[in-house]
Amino acid sequence: MSAFNAIGEERDIDRDEFTPAIEPQATWCPGCGDFGVLKALKQAMPEVGRTPEETLLVTGIGCSGKLSSYFKSYGFHSIHGRALPVARAAKLANPGLEVIAAGGDGDGYGIGGNHFMHTARENHDMTYIVFDNEIFGLTKGQTSPTSPKGHKSKTQPHGSAKSPIRPLSLGLTSGATYVARTAAVNPNQAKEILAEAMEHDGFAHVDFLTQCPTWNKDAKQYVPYIDVQDSDDYDFDIHDRREAAEMMYEAEDALYEGTVLTGRFYVDDERPSYQQEKQQSGDMPEEPLAERYFDEDYEWERSYDLLERHK
């Protein structure tokens, strides 16, 4: 597919460019929804005209954390719940990068919940994909922040007494300027939403419903789904914060009753991103911090030469 890269050059970009030359054997379980995230992400990249060299994917810990191993770009596999601080630093250092962060519902809404709220509040320019399967999958099925009330697991064999959090509403109230939900069972919509999220200037939160056939067979969230933009039953303005909040609340109530509503729920194109505000106030330079001190004449040393010299 022909597309324009970040500096305006027209070139052909194909989704296969984002497959590593030595493709590792995916260790996700058969039928895992994470395969759908990977496929949608590869399909979305040519739509936004980004190359692997212009892209950074930061992941946390969990099944979702393996995404950076199967996707060819710059990658950083961070610690549990800490993908967003790493992604923020990278984007501030080099605003020219397409920065994507990914985590699971336990990683993103539980352990990294604080970072999620404040990255959204500051409206950092990046895309945050949360693999939402209502379970801690990698550690074999513990209750997560999005597990439904009464959900039985090894950690809560008598059923969770806690109501699940509301990811969409949390994103909106925290300050995210793009909030959407899609599902691994709907690859075409997922591709479109991921491409739109990456093109958005600001914090784009995508709650990505992913099935876990191994540890969460009782989940009802996967099919059937309804796209709120394609259905005549749902009429709301995605740019109106109050209408979006009401629509999100309805979608979050319906999820655990077996009705899955997906689509774009809120888009604010007017609010400047954190980086734009800082540049306007003079607190950040226009040129990337990561490239300010680059010296073409610098003679790079091989790491073992450097170690030898400092013994």
C-alpha positions in Angstrom: 0.0 0.0 0.0 1.3 3.5 -0.9 1.5 5.9 2.0 3.3 8.9 3.3 5.8 8.6 6.0 6.5 11.1 8.8 8.6 13.4 6.7 6.2 13.4 3.8 8.0 10.9 1.5 5.7 8.7 -0.5 6.7 5.1 -0.3 5.1 1.6 -0.3 4.4 0.2 3.1 3.2 -3.3 3.6 1.9 -4.9 6.7 4.5 -7.7 6.3 7.2 -5.1 7.1 6.1 -5.4 10.7 6.8 -9.1 10.9 10.3 -9.8 12.4 12.8 -11.4 9.9 13.1 -14.3 12.3 9.5 -14.7 13.5 9.3 -16.3 16.9 6.8 -19.0 17.6 3.9 -17.2 19.3 3.3 -18.7 22.7 -0.2 -17.4 23.1 -2.8 -20.2 23.5 -4.7 -21.4 20.5 -7.8 -19.2 20.0 -6.3 -16.3 22.1 -7.7 -12.9 21.1 -4.2 -11.4 21.3 -3.6 -12.8 17.8 -6.4 -10.5 16.6 -4.6 -7.4 18.2 -1.4 -8.3 16.4 -3.1 -8.7 13.1 -5.1 -5.5 13.4 -2.0 -3.5 14.4 0.0 -4.7 11.4 -2.9 -3.9 9.1 -3.3 -0.4 10.7 0.4 0.7 10.3 0.3 1.1 6.5 -2.9 3.2 6.9 -1.1 5.8 9.0 2.1 5.6 6.8 4.5 4.6 9.5 7.5 2.4 9.1 9.0 0.1 11.7 11.9 2.6 12.1 9.4 5.3 13.0 7.5 3.3 15.5 8.1 2.4 19.2 6.0 -0.3 20.9 6.2 -0.3 24.7 4.6 -3.2 26.6 4.1 -4.2 30.2 4.0 -7.7 31.7 1.4 -10.3 30.9 0.3 -12.1 27.7 0.0 -8.6 26.1 3.6 -8.0 26.9 4.6 -10.5 24.2 3.3 -8.2 21.5 6.6 -6.4 21.1 8.3 -9.8 20.4 6.0 -10.5 17.4 5.9 -7.0 16.0 8.9 -5.5 14.2 9.6 -2.0 15.4 11.6 -0.4 18.2 10.4 -2.1 21.3 10.7 -1.9 25.1 9.4 -4.6 27.4 8.9 -2.8 30.7 7.9 -4.0 34.1 4.4 -4.6 35.3 2.1 -1.6 34.9 4.9 0.7 33.8 4.5 0.8 30.1 3.1 4.3 30.1 5.9 6.1 32.0 8.4 4.6 29.5 6.2 5.6 26.5 5.8 9.1 27.9 9.5 9.6 28.2 10.2 8.3 24.7 7.6 10.5 23.2 8.9 13.6 25.0 12.4 12.8 23.9 11.5 12.2 20.3 8.0 13.5 19.3 8.6 12.2 15.8 8.2 8.6 16.9 4.8 6.9 16.6 4.6 5.7 20.2 2.2 2.8 21.1 1.9 1.4 24.6 0.1 -1.9 25.3 -0.9 -3.8 28.4 -3.6 -6.1 29.8 -6.6 -5.1 32.0 -4.6 -6.2 35.1 -1.4 -4.5 33.9 -3.1 -1.3 32.7 -6.2 -0.8 34.9 -4.8 -2.5 38.1 -1.1 -2.3 38.7 -0.6 0.6 36.3 -3.9 2.3 37.1 -2.2 5.4 38.5 -0.1 5.9 35.4 -3.2 5.4 33.2 -5.1 8.1 34.8 -2.3 10.7 34.8 -1.1 10.0 31.3 -4.7 10.5 30.1 -5.0 13.6 32.3 -2.0 15.2 30.7 -3.1 14.1 27.3 0.3 12.7 26.1 0.3 12.1 22.4 0.3 8.2 22.1 -2.0 5.2 21.6 -2.7 3.0 24.5 -4.1 -0.5 23.7 -5.5 -2.4 26.6 -6.0 -6.1 26.0 -9.2 -6.6 28.1 -10.0 -10.3 28.7 -11.3 -9.8 32.2 -8.6 -12.0 33.7 -4.9 -12.2 34.6 -4.1 -14.7 31.9 -0.3 -15.2 32.0 -0.4 -16.1 35.7 -3.2 -18.6 35.2 -6.5 -16.9 35.7 -6.6 -14.6 38.7 -9.4 -12.1 39.1 -8.6 -8.8 37.4 -10.1 -5.3 37.7 -12.5 -6.0 34.9 -13.7 -9.4 36.1 -17.4 -9.3 36.7 -18.8 -9.3 40.3 -19.1 -12.9 41.5 -16.4 -14.2 39.1 -14.8 -17.3 40.6 -11.1 -17.9 40.3 -8.3 -19.6 42.2 -7.7 -16.4 44.1 -11.4 -15.8 44.8 -13.0 -19.3 44.8 -16.2 -18.0 46.4 -16.6 -15.2 43.8 -15.4 -11.7 43.6 -17.2 -9.3 45.9 -16.0 -6.3 43.9 -17.8 -4.6 41.0 -15.6 -4.3 37.9 -14.1 -0.9 37.0 -15.5 1.0 34.0 -12.5 1.4 31.6 -14.2 3.7 29.1 -15.6 6.0 31.7 -12.3 6.0 33.5 -10.5 7.0 30.4 -12.9 9.8 29.7 -13.0 11.3 33.2 -9.2 11.1 33.5 -8.8 13.2 30.4 -8.3 11.0 27.4 -9.2 12.8 24.2 -9.9 9.7 22.2 -11.8 6.7 23.7 -12.9 3.6 21.8 -13.6 0.0 22.2 -13.1 -2.7 19.7 -12.9 -6.5 19.7 -10.5 -9.2 18.4 -13.5 -10.9 16.7 -14.0 -7.8 14.6 -10.7 -7.3 12.7 -11.9 -4.7 10.2 -13.3 -2.4 12.9 -10.2 -3.0 15.0 -7.9 -1.9 12.2 -9.8 1.2 11.5 -9.9 2.2 15.2 -6.2 1.6 15.7 -5.3 3.6 12.6 -7.6 6.5 13.8 -6.1 6.3 17.3 -2.6 6.6 16.0 -3.5 9.6 13.8 -5.1 11.4 16.8 -3.0 14.1 18.4 -3.4 13.4 22.1 -3.9 10.4 24.4 -5.9 7.7 22.5 -7.3 4.9 24.7 -8.4 1.8 23.0 -10.1 -0.9 25.2 -9.6 -4.0 23.1 -11.8 -6.9 24.0 -9.8 -10.1 23.7 -11.0 -13.6 24.4 -9.2 -15.9 26.8 -10.4 -19.5 26.0 -8.0 -21.1 28.5 -8.7 -19.2 31.7 -12.0 -17.3 31.2 -14.4 -19.5 29.3 -17.4 -17.9 31.0 -16.9 -14.4 29.6 -19.8 -13.1 27.6 -18.1 -10.2 26.1 -17.0 -11.4 22.7 -20.1 -12.1 20.5 -22.4 -10.8 19.3 -21.1 -7.2 19.1 -22.8 -4.1 17.9 -20.9 -1.1 16.3 -22.5 2.0 17.8 -21.6 4.0 14.7 -23.4 1.5 12.4 -26.5 0.9 14.5 -29.6 3.1 14.2 -30.3 2.3 17.9 -27.6 4.5 19.1 -27.5 8.2 18.3 -25.0 10.3 20.1 -22.3 12.9 19.4 -18.9 11.6 19.9 -17.6 15.1 20.4 -20.1 15.9 23.1 -18.5 14.9 26.4 -21.8 14.5 28.3 -23.4 12.4 25.6 -20.3 10.2 25.3 -20.3 9.6 29.0 -23.9 8.5 29.0 -23.2 6.2 26.0 -20.1 4.7 27.7 -22.1 4.0 30.9 -24.7 2.2 28.9 -22.1 0.1 27.1 -20.3 -0.8 30.3 -23.6 -1.9 31.9 -24.5 -4.0 28.9 -21.1 -5.8 28.6 -21.7 -8.2 31.4 -25.2 -9.0 30.3 -23.9 -10.2 26.9 -24.4 -7.2 24.7 -21.1 -5.9 23.4 -21.1 -2.3 22.2 -18.0 -1.3 20.3 -16.9 1.8 18.3 -15.7 5.3 18.9 -17.2 6.8 22.1 -15.4 10.1 22.4 -13.1 12.2 20.3 -11.8 15.7 21.2 -9.7 17.2 18.4 -9.5 20.6 19.9 -7.5 20.1 23.0 -3.7 20.3 22.5 -1.5 17.4 23.6 0.9 17.7 26.4 3.8 18.1 24.0 2.0 20.9 22.1 1.2 22.8 25.3 4.8 22.5 26.5 6.2 23.7 23.1 3.7 26.6 23.1 4.8 27.7 26.5 8.5 27.4 25.7 9.2 24.6 28.1 10.1 22.2 25.3 12.2 22.8 22.2 10.9 22.2 18.8 13.6 19.8 17.9 13.7 16.3 19.4 15.6 16.1 22.7 16.9 12.6 21.6 18.7 14.1 18.6 20.0 17.4 20.0 23.5 16.2 20.8 24.0 13.8 17.9 27.5 14.2 16.5 28.1 12.7 13.1 31.9 12.7 13.7 31.6 10.7 16.9 33.6 7.4 16.7 31.4 4.7 18.2 33.2 2.1 20.3 32.1 -1.5 20.4 30.7 -2.3 23.9 33.5 -4.9 24.7 36.2 -2.3 23.8 34.5 0.1 26.2 34.3 -2.5 29.0 38.0 -3.4 28.4 39.1 0.2 28.8 37.2 0.7 32.0 38.3 -2.5 33.8 
